Amino acid sequence: MSPTAPHPNQVSLTRQITDSPLPESAPGGFGRFGVQEPFKEGGGGILTRAMDPYLGREVIFKTLRPEFKDNPDVQRRFLREARVTALIQHPATVPIYEMGRDPDGNPFFTMKEIQGDSLQKILAGVVAHDRKYDAFRSRDALLDILIQVGQALAYAHACDVIHRDIKPGNIMVGAFGEVMVMDWGVAKIMDGEDDAEHAPYEELTLDPEMTVYGKVYGTPRYMAPEQAKGQTDIDHRVDVFSLGAVLYECLIYRPLVFGSNREELLKKICEEPFVSPAKKEPIRMVPPELDAIVMKALEKDPAKRYATMNDFVADIQRFRRGQPVSIMNVTRRAKIQRWVKTNLPWKRTGILLFVGFLVGVIL
């Protein structure tokens, strides 16, 4: 069952849609793009940049690495990534332009090139005091990014798709503030049994920031416990957990868990209790509402997390507006503090407090 009622024009994705084979005679418009420039390589794909002479714009090509060219399981996941990205038509997903086969029969798709930085790079820049990222020193600026990510994920969940690999590296912020959720390559379609036991390949890496494939899909540092255990009956709440882990990192500029390798990280995710950001980094002065929100999203038991991504996002939005969040009883003191923050500019409040102090001294 979808966690959100779909819009009448919204597509509920199934494996029949996302995983169907690409016809052998699907040339697309490969020949018109000419020379391609190296762009990026990772996982099972190679990305190159080329010019579309018809529209006069640069596009990004994605094709399979040569060793996976004839692997039907890898091809199926490649096609799923393209179709999921294309069919989740939300402002925070990358537009897909075309799909086909190159002259050697290798499947490809083209997409928009996103100009900007990943949230991972932005957080690193803030920590390094890089002036380029001064605009992101504001906690509210980071919360606004995560709200857009959460809304895109809620839309995907309504389409019966789980991203399964939410992390700062897969969140792009464009030059004009646009936010994009990238890399749907390990997305799970919620219409049947998980395909982990038919895994195409496994990315063997010691880097905890890299996506892994196989019995366990995703990035170890941001996995929900049930995902880290390789359970096949996972649902949209794994994305709630992962976005909670990203929020945690945005609040104190430190990841939820540390570890020297994949196994150590997965063990900490599954077995060790999490320390709240307010307790781990008191100097960051994390508001109690945000502390409660992030720990709710990071509950190890999925039943205790936010029931839907919309619920999670709604609480972040309530905090941004200075309203009570759903998971906390509001004290009278907190109400007064919120009213002051919402209704009195901080400079005026400081002046009033200073005048009050002087009057008290004089009296």
C-alpha positions in Angstrom: 0.0 0.0 0.0 1.3 3.4 -0.9 2.0 5.7 2.1 0.4 8.7 0.3 -2.7 8.8 -1.9 -1.5 9.3 -5.5 -2.6 12.2 -7.6 -5.0 11.2 -10.4 -2.3 11.7 -13.0 0.4 10.1 -11.0 1.9 6.7 -12.1 2.1 3.8 -9.7 5.2 2.1 -10.9 5.5 -1.7 -11.2 8.3 -3.9 -12.4 6.4 -4.6 -15.6 6.9 -0.9 -16.3 10.5 -0.4 -15.0 12.2 -3.7 -15.7 10.8 -4.6 -19.2 13.6 -5.4 -21.7 14.6 -2.7 -24.1 13.8 -3.7 -27.7 16.9 -4.7 -29.7 15.9 -2.2 -32.4 15.9 0.9 -30.2 18.6 3.2 -31.7 17.3 6.4 -30.2 19.3 9.4 -31.5 22.7 8.2 -30.5 24.4 9.0 -33.9 23.6 12.7 -33.8 25.6 13.5 -30.6 29.1 13.1 -32.0 32.2 13.3 -29.8 31.6 12.5 -26.1 33.8 13.8 -23.3 34.6 11.8 -20.1 32.5 13.0 -17.2 32.3 10.4 -14.4 32.5 6.6 -13.8 31.1 4.7 -10.8 29.1 1.6 -9.9 28.0 -0.1 -13.1 27.9 2.9 -15.4 30.0 5.4 -17.3 28.9 9.0 -17.7 30.0 11.2 -20.6 29.1 14.7 -21.8 28.0 15.5 -25.3 26.3 18.3 -27.3 22.8 17.8 -28.7 23.1 19.6 -32.1 19.3 19.8 -32.6 18.6 21.6 -29.4 22.0 23.2 -28.9 22.4 22.0 -25.3 24.9 19.7 -23.5 23.5 16.4 -22.2 24.9 13.6 -20.0 25.1 10.1 -21.4 24.9 7.1 -19.1 26.0 3.7 -20.4 27.0 0.4 -18.8 30.6 -0.4 -18.1 31.9 -2.9 -20.7 32.1 -5.8 -18.3 28.4 -5.5 -17.6 27.3 -5.0 -21.2 26.0 -8.6 -21.6 24.8 -9.1 -18.0 20.9 -9.2 -18.1 20.5 -8.5 -14.4 22.7 -5.4 -14.6 20.9 -4.3 -17.7 17.5 -4.7 -15.9 18.6 -2.5 -13.0 20.1 0.1 -15.5 16.8 0.3 -17.3 14.9 0.6 -14.0 17.1 3.5 -12.9 16.3 5.4 -16.2 12.6 4.7 -16.1 12.1 5.4 -12.4 14.0 8.7 -12.8 11.9 9.5 -15.9 8.5 8.5 -14.4 8.8 10.2 -11.0 8.1 13.6 -12.6 8.8 15.8 -9.6 10.8 19.1 -9.7 13.5 17.5 -7.6 14.3 14.6 -10.0 16.6 14.9 -13.0 14.9 15.1 -16.4 15.6 12.1 -18.7 15.7 13.0 -22.3 16.1 9.8 -24.3 16.8 6.1 -24.1 18.1 3.7 -26.7 21.0 1.6 -27.8 24.4 2.6 -29.1 25.8 1.1 -32.3 27.3 -1.8 -30.3 23.9 -2.6 -28.8 24.7 -1.3 -25.4 21.7 0.5 -23.7 22.1 4.2 -22.9 20.0 7.1 -21.7 20.6 10.8 -21.7 19.7 13.3 -19.0 20.2 16.9 -17.9 23.5 17.9 -16.4 23.0 19.4 -13.0 25.3 22.4 -12.3 26.0 22.7 -8.7 27.4 20.9 -5.6 26.3 17.9 -3.7 25.2 18.4 -0.1 28.2 16.3 0.9 30.5 18.9 -0.7 28.5 21.8 0.8 28.8 20.4 4.3 32.5 19.8 3.9 32.9 23.4 2.6 31.0 24.8 5.6 33.3 22.9 8.0 36.4 24.1 6.1 35.1 27.7 6.4 35.1 28.0 2.6 33.5 31.4 1.8 31.8 29.9 -1.3 29.4 28.1 1.1 28.6 30.9 3.5 25.0 30.8 2.4 24.7 27.3 3.8 26.0 28.2 7.3 22.4 29.0 8.2 20.6 26.0 9.7 17.4 27.1 8.1 19.0 27.0 4.6 19.9 23.3 5.2 16.5 22.5 6.5 14.9 24.0 3.4 17.0 21.7 1.2 15.9 18.7 3.2 12.3 19.7 3.0 12.5 19.6 -0.8 14.3 16.2 -0.7 11.6 14.9 1.7 8.8 16.1 -0.6 10.4 14.4 -3.6 10.7 11.2 -1.7 7.1 11.4 -0.5 6.1 11.7 -4.2 8.2 8.7 -5.0 6.7 6.7 -2.2 3.2 7.6 -3.6 4.4 6.0 -6.8 5.4 2.8 -4.9 9.1 3.5 -5.2 11.7 3.6 -2.4 15.0 5.3 -3.2 17.1 3.2 -0.7 20.3 5.3 -1.0 19.6 8.7 0.4 22.8 10.4 1.5 24.5 13.9 1.2 26.3 12.7 -1.9 23.0 12.0 -3.7 21.5 15.4 -3.0 22.5 18.1 -5.5 22.0 21.8 -5.0 22.1 23.8 -8.2 23.5 27.2 -8.8 20.1 28.8 -8.5 18.9 26.9 -5.4 17.3 24.0 -7.2 17.5 20.7 -5.3 17.8 17.3 -7.0 17.6 13.8 -5.6 20.1 11.8 -7.6 21.0 8.2 -8.4 17.9 6.0 -8.3 20.1 3.0 -9.3 19.2 0.9 -6.2 15.5 1.9 -6.1 13.1 -0.7 -4.9 9.7 -1.2 -6.6 7.1 -2.1 -4.1 5.0 -4.5 -6.2 6.6 -7.8 -5.0 9.6 -9.6 -3.6 12.8 -7.8 -3.3 15.4 -8.7 -5.9 18.4 -8.7 -3.5 18.8 -12.5 -3.8 19.2 -12.0 -7.6 21.8 -9.2 -7.1 23.7 -8.4 -10.3 27.0 -7.6 -8.6 28.4 -6.2 -5.4 30.6 -3.1 -5.2 33.5 -4.3 -3.0 34.8 -1.1 -1.3 36.2 0.0 2.0 34.8 3.5 1.5 31.7 3.9 3.8 30.4 6.7 1.5 30.1 4.4 -1.5 26.9 2.7 -2.6 27.1 -1.1 -2.3 25.1 -3.7 -4.3 24.3 -7.3 -3.5 22.5 -8.8 -0.5 22.5 -5.3 1.1 21.8 -2.3 -1.1 22.7 1.3 -0.2 25.4 3.2 1.6 26.3 1.7 5.0 26.6 5.0 7.0 23.0 6.0 6.1 21.2 2.6 6.1 18.2 1.9 8.3 18.8 -1.1 10.6 16.4 -3.4 8.7 18.1 -2.5 5.5 21.6 -3.1 7.0 20.4 -6.6 8.0 19.5 -7.4 4.5 15.8 -7.8 5.2 13.7 -8.1 2.0 10.4 -6.8 3.5 11.6 -3.2 3.9 9.3 -0.2 3.0 9.3 3.6 2.7 10.5 4.0 6.3 14.1 3.2 5.3 14.1 6.5 3.4 12.7 8.2 6.5 15.7 6.8 8.5 18.2 7.8 5.8 16.9 11.3 5.6 17.0 11.5 9.4 20.7 10.5 9.2 21.3 13.3 6.7 19.4 15.8 9.0 21.6 14.6 11.9 24.7 15.5 9.9 23.3 18.9 8.9 22.7 19.8 12.5 26.2 19.1 13.9 28.4 18.5 10.8 29.2 15.0 12.0 27.8 11.7 10.6 25.5 9.6 12.7 28.0 6.8 13.0 31.8 6.4 12.5 33.6 3.3 11.4 36.7 2.2 9.6 34.9 -0.3 7.4 31.5 -1.4 6.2 31.1 -4.2 8.7 31.8 -1.9 11.7 29.3 0.7 10.4 26.5 -1.8 9.9 27.0 -3.2 13.3 26.8 0.2 14.9 23.6 1.0 12.9 22.0 -2.2 14.0 23.1 -2.7 17.6 24.4 0.5 19.2 22.1 3.2 20.6 22.3 6.6 18.9 23.4 9.7 20.8 21.1 12.7 20.0 22.8 15.6 18.2 22.1 17.9 21.1 24.0 15.6 23.5 26.8 14.7 21.1 27.6 18.4 20.2 26.2 20.7 22.9 28.1 23.6 21.4 25.9 23.5 18.3 22.9 24.4 20.4 20.4 22.1 18.6 16.9 23.2 19.5 15.0 20.5 21.4 12.3 20.3 18.7 14.9 19.5 16.0 16.6 17.1 18.4 13.3 15.3 18.9 12.5 15.3 15.2 15.8 13.7 14.1 15.7 11.0 16.9 12.1 10.1 15.9 13.2 9.6 12.3 16.2 7.5 13.6 14.2 5.0 15.6 15.7 1.5 15.1 12.2 0.0 15.1 10.4 1.2 11.9 7.1 1.1 13.7 8.4 3.9 16.0 9.6 6.2 13.3 7.5 8.7 11.4 4.8 6.7 9.7 5.3 8.6 6.4 7.8 10.9 4.8 5.1 13.6 4.7 4.8 13.4 8.5 8.5 13.8 8.9 8.6 16.8 6.5 5.6 18.4 8.1 7.4 18.5 11.5 10.4 20.2 9.9 8.1 22.7 8.3 6.4 23.4 11.6 9.7 24.1 13.2 10.7 26.4 10.4 7.4 28.4 10.9 7.9 28.5 14.7 4.9 26.2 15.3 4.7 23.3 17.8 6.0 20.0 16.3 3.8 16.9 16.5 6.0 14.8 18.7 6.6 17.3 21.6 4.4 18.6 24.4 5.0 22.4 24.4 5.8 24.1 27.7 4.7 27.6 28.5 8.3 28.8 28.4 8.7 27.3 24.9 5.6 29.0 23.8 6.9 32.4 25.0 10.3 31.8 23.4 8.6 30.9 20.1 6.4 33.9 20.2 9.4 36.2 20.8 11.3 34.6 18.0 8.4 34.8 15.6 7.1 38.3 16.4 10.1 40.3 17.6 13.2 40.9 15.4 16.3 39.8 17.3 17.9 43.3 17.3 14.7 44.9 18.8 14.5 42.1 21.3 18.1 42.6 22.3 17.6 46.4 22.7 14.5 45.8 24.9 16.3 43.3 27.1 19.3 45.8 27.4 16.9 48.6 28.3 15.2 46.4 30.8 18.5 45.5 32.4 19.5 49.2 32.7 16.2 50.1 34.3 16.6 47.3 36.7 20.1 48.5 37.7 18.9 52.1 38.1 16.0 51.1 40.2 
